[in-house]
Amino acid sequence: MIMIEGNNIRKSYEQLEVLKGVNIKIHQGEIVSIVGKSGAGKSTLLHILGTLDAYDSGSLIIKNQEIAQLNHRDLSAFRNQELGFVFQFHHLLPEFTAVENVCLPAFIGKKDQKETIKKAKELLDYLGLSDRFEHKPTELSGGEQQRVAVARALINNPAVVFADEPTGNLDTSTSEELHQLIHQLRKDMNQTFVIVTHNQEMAGLSDRVLTMTDGVISH
């Protein structure tokens, strides 16, 4: 099943053309890394594929949904239900516990509170954080914070998880743990991942590596 299909996607910011006709297909259960030099358009593409930014022209279909057909409200609901995000800076809310941070996307989607908390704890347990349920972000290591962010990305059973430099703030050992975790999630949940990374090891462990050069995917 094709999970993401983008055709001739273009994006400019004022006079600067960042994406110059990107074509991309990603299948369910794939781990795809996008690499390239700074300024090549990697993060812009990731934000457009994740519906966080709008494209100027072209087409984008995610899980058989033509994104351009959704109004703002429906797009927000689609993003909440179908897409998960993991960023370099974990964006955990400091006043909330690990469980509460994981629950937030489900609460935004008006999921049942009791069931959501149960699932959040199951995800954190799966990720090796069963003794960190009530810890706040400042009480967690960088690797633990990133795993909480992964659990938050998974809470709504997303079709795709987008990760933007997910190992950027992690040491080598913790980065390797995240690499293995992503593969385990694909194995256990058939989870689709799209990852922007400068980390060659992470890219090398992907099913496919797409290289961006000057606003297009060169190979």
C-alpha positions in Angstrom: 0.0 0.0 0.0 1.3 3.5 -0.9 1.1 5.5 2.3 2.4 8.8 0.8 2.5 10.0 -2.7 3.7 13.5 -3.7 3.8 14.7 -7.3 5.7 17.8 -8.5 5.6 19.5 -5.1 6.8 23.0 -5.2 7.4 25.5 -2.4 8.8 29.1 -2.4 9.3 31.6 0.4 9.0 35.0 -1.3 11.7 34.9 -4.1 13.4 31.8 -2.8 12.3 28.5 -4.4 13.0 25.8 -1.9 11.3 22.8 -3.4 11.4 22.6 -7.2 9.2 19.7 -8.2 9.6 16.9 -5.7 8.2 13.4 -6.5 8.0 10.9 -3.8 6.3 7.6 -2.9 6.5 5.9 0.5 4.9 2.5 1.2 3.3 1.3 4.4 5.9 -0.2 6.8 8.8 1.5 5.2 11.6 3.4 7.0 12.7 6.2 4.6 15.5 8.6 5.4 15.9 11.9 3.6 19.4 13.2 3.6 21.3 16.1 1.9 23.3 19.2 2.6 21.9 22.1 4.7 19.5 24.2 2.6 18.7 21.4 0.2 15.0 21.5 1.3 14.9 18.4 3.6 13.0 19.9 6.5 10.7 21.9 4.2 9.7 18.7 2.5 9.2 16.9 5.8 7.0 19.7 7.1 4.9 19.6 3.9 4.6 15.8 3.9 3.5 16.1 7.6 0.9 18.8 6.6 2.6 21.3 9.0 3.3 23.6 6.0 1.4 24.1 2.8 2.8 23.5 -0.7 2.4 26.0 -3.5 1.6 23.5 -6.3 1.6 19.8 -7.1 -0.3 17.1 -5.2 0.0 15.2 -1.9 -1.9 12.1 -1.0 -1.6 10.5 2.4 -3.4 7.3 3.2 -5.6 7.8 0.1 -6.5 11.3 1.2 -5.8 14.2 -1.1 -4.5 16.8 1.3 -5.5 19.8 -0.8 -9.2 18.8 -0.5 -9.2 19.3 3.3 -10.2 22.5 4.9 -8.2 23.9 7.9 -10.4 22.1 10.5 -10.4 18.8 8.7 -6.7 19.0 8.1 -6.0 19.6 11.8 -8.1 16.5 12.6 -6.4 14.4 10.0 -3.0 15.4 11.3 -3.9 14.6 14.8 -5.4 11.2 14.0 -3.0 10.0 11.2 0.4 11.6 11.7 2.9 11.5 14.5 5.9 13.7 15.0 9.3 13.4 16.7 11.6 16.4 16.6 15.2 17.1 17.6 14.1 19.2 20.5 11.6 17.0 22.2 8.9 19.7 22.8 7.7 18.0 26.0 5.7 20.3 28.2 7.7 20.8 31.4 4.8 21.0 33.7 3.4 17.6 32.7 4.5 14.1 33.6 5.7 11.6 31.1 2.2 10.0 31.0 0.5 13.3 30.6 2.8 14.4 27.8 2.1 11.1 25.9 -1.7 11.6 26.4 -1.9 15.1 24.9 -2.5 14.2 21.2 -5.2 11.7 22.2 -6.9 14.2 24.5 -6.8 16.8 21.7 -8.6 14.2 19.6 -11.1 13.8 22.4 -10.3 10.2 23.0 -11.5 8.4 26.2 -9.4 9.6 29.1 -9.2 6.3 30.9 -8.3 4.3 27.8 -5.8 6.9 26.7 -3.9 6.8 30.1 -3.9 3.0 29.9 -2.5 3.1 26.4 0.1 5.8 27.3 1.4 3.6 30.1 1.5 0.6 27.8 3.6 2.5 25.3 6.0 3.9 27.9 6.3 0.3 29.3 7.0 -1.0 25.8 9.7 1.7 25.4 11.3 0.8 28.7 10.0 3.7 30.8 7.7 1.9 33.2 9.5 3.4 36.2 9.2 7.0 34.7 5.4 7.4 34.4 5.2 10.3 36.9 8.6 11.9 36.1 8.6 15.4 34.5 10.9 16.1 31.6 13.6 17.8 33.7 13.8 14.5 35.7 14.5 12.5 32.5 17.7 12.0 30.5 17.8 13.1 26.9 17.3 9.6 25.7 14.3 9.1 28.0 12.8 12.4 26.9 13.1 11.3 23.3 11.4 8.0 24.0 8.5 9.8 25.7 8.3 11.9 22.5 8.2 8.7 20.5 5.4 7.3 22.7 3.5 10.6 22.2 3.9 10.3 18.4 2.4 6.8 18.6 -0.5 7.4 20.9 -3.1 7.8 18.2 -1.9 4.9 16.0 -0.7 7.1 13.3 -0.3 6.1 9.6 3.1 7.8 9.5 5.6 9.0 12.0 7.7 11.9 10.8 11.1 12.5 12.6 13.2 15.6 12.0 16.8 15.0 13.2 15.6 12.8 16.0 19.1 11.9 17.1 20.4 15.5 16.8 20.7 16.0 20.6 21.6 12.5 21.6 24.9 10.9 22.3 26.2 8.0 20.2 24.9 5.2 22.5 21.5 6.8 22.9 21.3 7.4 19.1 21.9 3.7 18.5 19.1 2.8 20.9 16.7 5.0 19.0 17.8 3.4 15.7 17.0 0.0 17.1 13.7 1.2 18.6 12.5 2.5 15.2 13.2 -0.9 13.6 11.4 -2.6 16.4 8.4 -0.4 16.0 8.3 -1.3 12.3 8.6 -5.0 13.1 6.0 -5.0 15.9 3.5 -2.4 14.5 4.3 -2.1 10.8 4.9 1.5 11.5 5.9 3.8 8.6 8.7 6.3 9.3 9.9 9.3 7.3 13.1 10.6 8.8 15.2 13.7 8.0 18.7 13.1 9.3 22.4 14.0 9.1 23.2 10.8 10.9 24.7 8.4 8.4 24.3 5.4 10.6 20.5 6.0 11.0 20.2 6.6 7.2 22.1 3.4 6.5 19.7 1.4 8.6 16.7 2.7 6.6 15.0 0.7 3.9 15.6 3.6 1.4 17.7 6.7 1.5 16.5 9.7 -0.6 19.1 12.4 -1.2 17.9 16.0 -1.7 19.9 18.3 -3.9 18.9 21.9 -4.6 15.2 21.4 -4.0 14.7 18.0 -5.7 15.2 14.4 -4.8 18.3 13.5 -6.9 18.3 9.8 -6.0 
